């Protein structure tokens, strides 16, 4: 199955928007797609950008945020056809869970709010038939998947479903009610809220220039802030470059709003101001109404990507913009860890 066909199937099964990393991880886990590259998510992203840029509204996919995609409702109404052998394997896989889903289920039902070793989590998941894997080292895969999720959320300054303990033990963050990990998450939550307040307190022009600088850090080139009298609803224009190969012209509107959500008319305004071969993006410190979200992905129009305040802050944290990370060494007893290799 091609990367795009696998992506369509994953998005259909998820029923929601997913990042390139999440799509690639699930496609590889479920055997829908094979990749020998070290950055399969980059391959998925490049093919999605190319497909959308080439086909526009006729693409099966729409971009709904930075490296975040969903299905185009009018173009993907059924699962793509597969050969009988693939269909049999995939039908079996659909009844199973991903490694992280299985880990969450096992911890929730058997952990008794105490950390469990990843080997025990894997053994229990296999025993209950929650996993479908032909790999020789399911324990290593389980631990690697859990640690990957923890790292991904840490980069975004958010709390993963899982908490890593010493000696290969893991637990659920939902159990945290006290302790160091809970205190850190509470602190980071406050910092994200304060960061959003600082953005809202900026002047309109300052905010537009700030967004331009942030976009430069995430891969945009040729950025220009449009003069207010000539913007036509577009505040920043630039070119999103992916892998030094894909170049997409982007027209960005920024909304420094507090509690008021962006509505459908603002999405229509951006779409009406797009130049030739441009795609739209709206960045707001607030959020988007349901009508705005539906308008942004309307099947008979050019899609407009949306980034709300929470996503904007996560992007800033990931690129360490207006924030600084502090790390400290924490010592824990590593009982029974002799010979236990931590996969990377």
C-alpha positions in Angstrom: 0.0 0.0 0.0 1.3 3.5 -0.9 2.0 6.1 1.8 -1.0 8.1 0.7 -3.4 5.1 0.7 -2.1 4.1 4.1 -2.6 7.7 5.3 -6.2 7.7 4.1 -7.0 4.4 5.9 -5.4 5.6 9.1 -7.4 8.9 9.0 -10.6 7.0 8.3 -10.0 4.6 11.2 -9.1 7.5 13.6 -12.0 9.7 12.6 -10.1 12.8 13.5 -7.1 14.9 12.5 -3.6 13.5 13.0 0.0 14.7 12.8 2.4 13.2 10.3 4.3 11.5 13.1 1.0 9.9 14.3 0.0 8.8 10.8 3.4 7.2 10.1 3.6 5.5 13.4 0.1 3.9 13.1 0.6 3.0 9.4 3.8 1.1 10.3 2.4 -0.5 13.4 -0.6 -1.9 11.6 1.3 -3.1 8.6 -0.4 -0.8 6.0 2.9 0.7 4.8 6.6 -0.2 4.8 9.5 2.3 5.1 13.2 1.8 5.6 13.9 5.5 6.1 14.8 7.0 9.5 12.2 9.7 9.2 9.0 8.0 7.9 6.9 10.9 9.1 8.8 13.3 6.8 8.0 11.0 3.8 4.3 11.1 4.8 4.4 14.9 5.1 6.2 15.5 1.9 3.7 13.3 -0.1 0.7 14.9 1.6 2.0 18.4 0.8 2.7 17.4 -2.8 -0.8 15.8 -3.2 -2.6 18.8 -1.8 -0.5 21.3 -3.7 -1.0 19.4 -7.0 -4.7 18.5 -6.7 -6.1 21.3 -4.5 -9.7 20.7 -3.6 -9.6 17.4 -5.5 -7.1 16.0 -3.1 -8.3 13.3 -0.6 -6.7 15.3 2.2 -6.7 18.8 3.7 -4.2 20.5 5.9 -5.7 21.6 9.2 -2.6 22.8 11.0 1.2 22.7 10.9 2.1 19.0 10.0 -1.6 18.1 10.8 -4.0 16.6 8.3 -7.5 15.3 8.0 -9.6 13.8 5.2 -11.3 15.9 2.6 -15.0 14.9 3.2 -16.0 14.9 -0.5 -13.1 12.8 -1.7 -12.6 10.0 0.9 -15.9 8.3 1.7 -14.8 4.6 1.7 -11.7 2.6 2.6 -9.3 2.1 -0.3 -9.4 -1.3 -2.0 -6.7 -3.7 -0.9 -5.8 -7.2 -2.2 -7.3 -10.2 -0.3 -4.1 -11.0 1.6 -3.7 -7.4 2.8 -7.4 -7.2 3.6 -7.2 -10.4 5.8 -4.2 -9.0 7.7 -5.7 -5.6 8.1 -9.1 -6.9 9.2 -7.3 -8.8 11.9 -5.2 -5.8 12.9 -8.3 -3.5 13.2 -9.5 -5.7 16.0 -6.3 -5.1 17.9 -4.8 -2.0 19.5 -1.7 -0.1 18.9 1.1 -0.6 21.4 0.4 2.6 23.3 -3.3 2.0 23.3 -2.7 -1.5 24.7 -0.3 -0.1 27.3 -2.9 2.5 28.4 -5.6 -0.2 28.7 -3.4 -2.6 30.6 -2.2 0.0 33.0 -5.7 1.3 33.6 -7.2 -2.2 34.3 -4.3 -4.0 35.9 -1.9 -1.3 37.3 -3.9 -0.6 40.5 -2.5 3.0 40.2 1.0 1.6 40.6 3.9 1.6 38.0 4.2 -1.6 36.0 7.3 -2.8 34.2 7.0 -2.6 30.4 7.7 -6.3 30.1 4.8 -7.1 32.3 2.6 -4.6 30.4 3.5 -6.3 27.1 3.0 -9.8 28.5 -0.4 -9.0 29.7 -1.4 -7.3 26.4 -0.3 -10.3 24.4 -2.1 -12.7 26.9 -5.4 -10.8 26.5 -5.0 -10.6 22.7 -4.8 -6.8 22.5 -1.8 -6.8 20.2 -1.3 -8.1 16.7 2.4 -8.3 16.1 4.8 -10.6 14.3 7.9 -8.9 15.7 10.5 -10.8 17.6 10.9 -8.2 20.3 7.4 -6.9 21.2 8.6 -5.8 24.7 11.2 -3.5 23.1 8.7 -2.1 20.6 6.2 -1.5 23.5 8.8 0.5 25.5 10.1 2.4 22.5 6.6 3.5 21.6 5.8 4.6 25.1 9.1 6.6 25.4 8.5 8.1 21.9 5.1 9.5 23.0 6.6 10.8 26.2 9.3 12.6 24.3 6.9 14.0 21.7 4.7 15.5 24.3 7.6 16.8 26.4 8.9 18.8 23.3 5.5 20.4 23.1 5.5 21.2 26.8 2.5 18.9 27.4 1.8 15.9 29.5 1.8 12.5 27.9 -0.6 9.7 28.8 2.4 8.0 30.4 5.0 8.7 33.1 8.4 7.1 32.9 9.9 5.7 36.1 13.3 4.1 36.8 14.1 0.5 35.8 11.7 0.2 32.9 8.6 1.0 35.0 5.8 3.2 33.6 2.5 4.5 34.9 -0.4 6.7 33.7 -0.3 10.5 34.1 -4.0 10.4 35.0 -2.9 8.9 38.3 -0.8 11.9 39.3 -2.3 13.8 42.1 0.8 14.6 43.9 4.6 14.3 43.6 7.3 15.7 41.5 5.8 14.8 38.1 2.5 16.3 39.1 4.1 19.5 40.3 6.1 19.9 37.1 3.0 19.5 34.9 1.1 22.0 37.0 4.0 24.4 36.6 4.1 23.9 32.9 0.4 24.3 32.6 0.6 27.7 34.3 3.6 28.7 32.0 1.5 27.9 28.9 -1.4 30.0 30.2 1.0 32.9 31.0 2.5 32.6 27.6 -0.9 32.9 25.9 -1.7 35.9 28.1 1.6 37.6 27.0 0.6 37.1 23.3 -2.8 38.6 23.9 -1.2 41.6 25.6 0.9 42.4 22.5 0.0 45.2 20.2 -1.5 44.2 16.8 1.6 45.2 14.7 3.9 43.6 17.3 1.9 40.4 17.2 2.0 40.2 13.3 5.8 40.6 13.3 6.1 38.0 16.1 4.1 35.5 14.1 6.4 36.2 11.1 9.5 35.5 13.2 7.9 32.3 14.6 7.0 31.0 11.1 10.6 31.6 10.1 11.7 29.2 12.8 9.4 26.4 11.6 10.5 26.5 8.0 8.9 29.4 6.2 11.0 31.5 3.8 10.5 34.9 2.1 8.2 36.1 4.8 6.6 39.6 4.5 4.3 41.4 6.9 1.6 43.1 4.7 0.9 46.8 5.3 -2.4 47.2 7.1 -3.9 49.4 4.4 -3.2 46.8 1.7 -3.5 43.5 3.4 -7.0 42.5 2.2 -7.3 40.4 5.3 -3.8 38.8 4.9 -1.2 39.8 7.5 1.8 37.7 6.5 2.8 36.0 3.3 5.6 33.5 2.8 6.7 30.1 1.4 6.5 26.9 3.5 9.5 24.8 2.6 9.4 21.0 3.4 12.6 19.0 3.0 14.1 21.6 0.7 11.9 20.1 -2.0 8.2 21.1 -1.4 7.5 24.8 -1.6 4.0 26.0 -0.8 2.9 29.7 -1.0 1.0 30.6 2.2 -1.1 33.6 3.1 -1.6 34.0 6.8 -4.2 35.9 8.8 -3.5 36.5 12.5 -6.2 37.2 15.1 -5.1 38.4 18.5 -8.4 37.7 20.2 -9.1 36.9 23.8 -12.4 34.8 24.2 -14.0 35.5 20.9 -13.8 32.6 18.5 -13.0 33.0 14.8 -16.1 32.5 12.7 -16.8 31.3 9.2 -16.8 34.8 7.6 -13.1 35.2 8.6 -12.3 31.9 6.8 -14.2 33.1 3.7 -12.3 36.4 3.8 -9.0 34.6 3.8 -10.0 32.3 1.0 -11.2 35.3 -1.1 -7.8 37.0 -0.6 -5.6 34.2 -1.8 -3.4 34.7 -4.7 -2.5 32.2 -7.5 -1.4 28.9 -6.0 -1.6 30.1 -2.5 -3.0 28.3 0.5 -4.5 30.0 3.6 -3.7 29.8 7.3 -5.4 31.5 10.2 -3.6 31.8 13.5 -5.5 33.0 16.5 -4.9 33.2 20.2 -8.5 32.2 20.8 -10.2 29.3 19.0 -12.5 28.5 16.0 -16.2 28.0 15.9 -17.7 24.8 14.5 -18.8 26.8 11.5 -15.3 28.1 10.9 -13.9 24.6 11.1 -16.5 23.3 8.6 -15.9 26.3 6.3 -12.1 25.7 6.4 -12.5 22.1 5.1 -15.4 22.7 2.7 -15.0 20.2 -0.2 -15.7 22.6 -3.0 -13.2 25.3 -2.0 -9.5 25.7 -1.3 -8.8 24.4 2.2 -7.7 26.9 4.9 -5.5 25.6 7.7 -6.4 26.7 11.3 -4.2 27.1 14.3 -5.7 28.0 17.7 -4.1 29.5 20.8 -3.3 26.1 22.3 -1.6 24.9 19.1 0.2 28.2 18.8 1.6 27.9 22.3 2.6 24.3 21.7 4.5 25.4 18.6 6.3 28.1 20.6 7.3 25.6 23.3 8.5 23.1 20.8 10.8 25.7 19.2 11.7 27.3 22.6 10.3 30.7 21.6 9.8 33.0 24.6 10.4 30.0 26.9 13.5 28.4 28.3 13.9 24.7 29.3 15.5 23.8 32.6 16.6 20.3 33.4 17.8 18.7 36.7 19.2 15.3 37.5 16.8 13.2 39.6 18.1 10.1 41.2 15.9 7.0 41.6 16.6 3.4 42.6 16.8 1.2 39.5 15.8 -2.2 41.0 16.3 -5.2 38.8 17.6 -3.2 35.9 20.7 -5.3 35.4 20.9 -6.4 31.8 17.7 -4.4 30.9 18.5 -2.4 27.8 16.4 0.8 27.2 15.6 1.0 23.5 16.0 4.3 21.8 
